Amino acid sequence: MHDLKALRADPEGFAAALARRGVTDAAANLIKADAARRALETRAQEALARRNSASKEIGKAIAANDSALAESLKAEVNSLKAVIATLEVSASAAAEASETLLHSLPNLPAPEVPDGDNALFNRQEFEWGELPSFDFAAKEHDIIAAKLGYDPEAAARVAGARFAVLKGPLARLQRALGQYMIDTHTARHGFAETYAPLLVKADAAFGTGQLPKFEEDVFKTTDGRYLIPTAEMSLTNLVGGEIIDAASLPIRMTALTPCFRSEAGSAGRDTRGLIRQHQFEKCELVTICTPDQVEAEHEHMLASAEAILQALNLPYRRMLLCAGDMGFSARKTYDLEVWLPGQGAYREISSVSDCGDFQGRRMNARWKVAGEKGSRGAVNTLNGSGLAVGRTLVAVIENYQQADGSVIIPDVLRPYMAGIDRLLPA
């Protein structure tokens, strides 16, 4: 959420930054709505002050035996009561309109973020690894996995489209990937393993930016709670409403959880295989910090996610997203895209985002320095995938595939595989 004081101080700069995200006229509309709210509140306060003054004058008029003045003042007080009530209703409606507009606006892009309105304008910043070379035609993951324990038909019978059933060593490989990720992030990268709810209240979904704009993208229960589309929603909100001592920052958290997404509006995109599912697992990274820590923490989170890809020897590239391709709450995002030889393309496997104080404001999470009165402002937040487990499974299957349909297990995963070093086709 944005700081209205900053908007009032530089409306042109705010409008220009929003325009980079494809949002036009919103700044002017918000300024107008905010001005209307403040004008109504001022009028209500002035009317209330006059009512209080007139009420005091009634007593003086009575004491002076000036009944005519007393009656006139009583009439004025009664009239002002009605005026105040009307103004308060109007001010409340104006405040609601202003807040609705404010809550719908995405975060402003950082100055170094490239301009552009789609992925074609994203900028490659780094590339790692050698693309695998095969002496056979590389296959896509779903074709290979169909003989290794992947059963989409069974999943469809149980739950419908875009769910997966994995069996035997293939299921173990998925579990090994998630376990390796969270073990690495906790043991080597300084993230604290956290067990958090998979269902959250609307306030939590609002805090991280999923509500109100993206409600159709999440599953809602009959009691008004939401299944998390990412553990970012749970982890980030753990500091919601808190004032945190700067000495305890940064706070780094990680969680390996199921995630749930409705995939609204994505019909026809990756409907085969494990790329785009309603239910999947992800190892999430979240950091809470002060503004002066955020740049270093962004680099640390990015390096932590990349370390997993490098340990698995999966070729990837790092992309700096353009202003129009970032998520709602992000001010700067790097996507890590892994090479999939079966598709002959790079595909996203992680997004690592700096959200500035945008989520901190929405959650009313603030930071302070011990011994000082009051807070210094909203906390800064970051989040990233370290990594999406299902998509990493896809990448392992495609990059480690063999001519006979088997898949070699990467070395770092073998301690988790009970002696299995290769998945064999049935």
N, C-alpha and C positions, 0 to 999 in steps of 0.2 A: 504494500500500500504506500501511497505517496504522501509526502509532507506538504500540506496545503500552504504552509508559510513559505516554503521554497518555491512553490508554484506562483504564489502572489508576487514574490520578489523578482521572478524571471519568467513571466508567462511565455515570452517569445522563445526562450531556450527550451522550456518544457515542451512547447508545441513542436519545435523542430526535432527534438529527440523522439517524441511519439510518432512523428511523421516517418522517421526512419523505420519504424515498426509497422508502417502501413495504417496508422491511426490518425485520421485528420479531423479537424473541428472539435475534437474532444476537449482540448485545453480551453478553448474559448467558451464552450458550453459549460465546462466545470467552473470557470471563473464567473460566468454569469449566474449559475446556480448558487455558488457560494456567496456571491454578492447579494443575491436576493434573500438568502437565508439570514445573512448578517443584518441586512436592512430591516427585515421583519423582526428579528430578535431585538434590535435597537429600539424600534418603535414600541415593541411590547414592554421593554424595560422603562422607556420614557413614560408610557401610559401607566405602568405600575407605580413609578415614582410620583406621578401626579395624583394618582388615586390615594396613595399614602399621605401625601401632603394635604389633599382636600379633606381626608378623614380627620386629620388633626385640626384643620381649620373649622370643622363643624363644631367641635367642642368649644373653640374660642367664640364662635358666633353665638352659641347657646348661652355661654357665660356672659356675653355682652347683650343678651336679650334681643338679638337680631334674628328673629325667626325667619324672616324672608331670605336672608343670606344662608341660614342653616338649611332651609329646604332646597335652595338652589344648589348648595354643595352636595346634599344628599342625592339629588337628581344626577349631578355630575358623576358622583362616585358610582351610582348604579349603572350609568351609561358606560363609564370606563371599565367596569367589570365585564360587560358584554364585549367591548372593544378588545380588552386584553385576552379574553377567551378566544375570540376570532383570530387575533394575531398569533396566539400560541399555537392554534391548530394549523394556521398557514405556515408558521415558522417550522413546525414539526414536519409538515409535508415537504417544505423546501429542503430541510435537512436530510430527509429520507431520499429525495431526488438527488441531492448532491452526493450523498454517501453511495447510492447505487451506481452513479456514474464513476465516482472515485474507485470503487471496488472492482469495476469492470476493466480498468486500464492496466495494461501490462507494465512490467518494469521497464525503465529506460535503459537503452544499451550503453555499455561503456564506450568511451571515445574511440578505443582501438578496434572495436568490433567493425568488420567491413559492412558497407551498405549492400542492400539487396533484399529481394522479397521471396527467394526460394533457394533450394539447395545448390543450384548452379553457381551462386555467388559465394558459397563457402570457400574458405582458403586453406589449402593444404599447408601444414607447417612442419610436418615431420613424417618420415616413413622408416619402418623398421622391418628387418627380416628379408629373406630371399623367398620368392614365390616358388612353391614346389613344382617340380617337373616330373611328369609321369610318362611312362612308355605305353600308356593305354589311355582311352578316353575317360577323363574324370567324370564321375557321376555326382548328381546332387544328393544331399544327405538323406532325403526321404526314401529314395530308391535303395540306397545302401542299407539304411536302418530297418527297412521292411523285412530283411532277412536276419536281423540281429536282435529282434525283440520289440520293435515298434509296431503297435497295433492300433491304427487310427479308427478302424471299423468298430472295434470293441469300445473305444472311447466314445464314438458317436452313438452307439446303442445306449450307453450309460448316461451321457451328459449332453450329446449333440455335437455340432461342428466346433472345431477349434479347441479341442481338448486332446490329450495324449495319454496313451497307456504304454509304458515301457516295462519290459520284462527282463528278468535274469541279469546277466552281466551288464547289459545296456543300462538298466535301472541303477545298478551299482556305480557305473561310470558317472551318471548324472549326480548321484549322491557324493561321489569322490570329488567331483569338481567343486561343488558347494562347500564341502568340508575343507578342501585345500585352500579355497579362497578365504574363508573366515579364519582359518588357522594362520594363514600368512599375514592377513591384515592385523590380527591381534598380536602375534608374536614379533612381527618385524616392522610394522608401520605405525604402531602406537594408537590403534583404534580399540576402544573397549567394547567387547561383545555385549550385546544388549538384547534381551528378550522383551518384546513389546506387543501390544494388541494388534490383531489383524482386522478388527472392527474399530472404527473411530466415530466420534460424534461430529455433527455438522461444523461445530466451531473449529475442530482440528482440520477438517477438510478446507475450511475457509482460510485458516492460518497459513497453509502452504500454497494456496492459490488454486486448488481444484474446484472450489465453489466460489462464487455461484456460476461462473461462466462455463465450466466443463462438467456439469453434473451428469450429462448424458454419457460420459466416458467411464463412469464408475457405477458399480453395482450397489444399489440401496436396499436395505432390509426393511421389513414391514414396521420396525420400531424406530425408523428414522436414522439408523446408523449406516456407515458405508464400509464396504470391504476395501482394504487398502490396495491401490494400484501400484504402490511402491512403499517400502518401509520408511522412506523419507517422511511420509505423512505422520507416522507414529513417532519416529525418533526426533524430528525437529520440534514437534509440539510438546516434548517432554520439558521444555523450558518455557512454554507458554505462560504468560502472566507473571513470570518471575523477574526479580532484579538480581543479577548475577555478579558476584565479585570478580573484577578483572583478573585478580590473581589466580583464579581457577580456570581461566581461558587460555588457550583454546580447549574446548571439549570435543573430543573425537569419538564417535560411536559407529558401530557396525552391527548389522543384523542380517542373518540368512533367513529369509521368509518366503512363503508363498505370496504371490501377488495376483491381483484380479483386475482385468480390464474388459470393458464391454466391446472395445474396438468399434465404437459407433462411427459410421461413415467410412469404414475401411473395406467394404465389400469388394471382392476381386483382388485384393492385395495380399499376396503370400497366403492364399487359402490352403495351399498344400504344405504339409510338413510342420516343422516346429518353430518357424520364424515368428509368427504372430498368433499367439494363443490367448484364450480367455483366462487361463490359469497357468502360471509359470513361477519359477523360483529366481530370486535375485539376491546377491550379496550387496547390500546397500551401505554406502559410506555417507556420514553426515558430520559436519563440523559446525560448532557454534564459536564465534570469536569476536574480537573487537575490530573496528575498521582498519587499524594499522597492521593487523595480522592477516587480513583476508587474502592479500596477494600471495604471500608465502604459503598459506594453507591451500589455496587453489593449486599451486604448483605441487605441493606435497600429495594432495589427493589424486591429481593427475598421474604423478609418478607411481603412486601405489596401485592404481588400476593398470597402468602400462606394465608394471612388474609382473603381474599375473600372465599377461599375454606373452611377455618375453620368456618367462619360465616355462610356458607351454610351447614355446617356439612357434607361435602363430604369427605370421606376417600381418602387419597392420599399418594404418596411417592415422595421423592426428589431424583433425580438421577444426579450424576456428569458424564457428557458425556466423553467418551474416545476421544482421539485425532482424530480418523478417523470418528467419528460420529457427529462432530460439524459442524455448518454452516460455510460458506466460510470466513466471516468477524470476527468470534469469536475466542478469545484466551482461553476462559473458559466459559462453559455453564452448567447451571443446567436445567434439564427438570423436571417439575411437572407432575406427571402421576396420573390421577384420577381413582378410582375404578369404573368399570362398571359391575354390577352384572349380567346383561343380557348376556354379553359376557364372564363373569367370568375372566376378565383380567383388568390390569391397562392400560390406554391409555393416551398419551400426551395431556395436556390441556394448557400448557404454557412452553415456553423456555425463560430463563433469561440469557442474555449473556453479558460478559465483552469483548469489542472489542479493549481495549487498545487504542493506537493512530492510528490504522490501517485505520479507516474511516476518522479520522481527517486529515491524510495525503492525502487521496484521495480527500477530499473536500477542502483542503488547509485552514482548520480552525485551528487557533492558539490561544494561550493564553499568556498573559503578566502580569507583575506586574507593577502597576502604578508608574510612575516616572523613570522606567528603559527604556533604548533604546532597541528597537527590542523585539522579542517575546522569550519565553522560550521553545517553541516547539509546536507540534500539540496537540490539545485537546484530551482527552480520551472520549470515548462514550460507553454507555450501552443501551440495549434495552430489553424489555420483554413484554409478554402478561399478562394483568392483569384483565380479562382473555380472551380467545377465547369464544365469547358469544354462538355460536352454539354448541360447544362441552360442554360448561357448561349446556346448555339446555338438551343435551343428558344425562349428568350425573345426573341432577335433575330428569328427567323422570325415569331413571332406578333405582336410589337409593330411590326415594319416591313413587314408584309404589305400588299399592294395588291390592288385589286379584280380585276386581270387575273391574279392568281396569282403575280406577281413579288414579290421581296423586296428592298427598298433596303438597301444596305450602309451601316452607320453610318460617319460621317466619319472617326473615329479608326482604323478598320480599313482604309480605302482604300489607305494606303501599302503594306499587306501583300497587296493583291489584284491587283497587276499591271494596274491600270487598270480593273478590273471595279467598277462602281458599283451594279450591280443583278443579282440572280439571276433569270433568265428561265425560265419553265416550258417544258418540252419540248412 
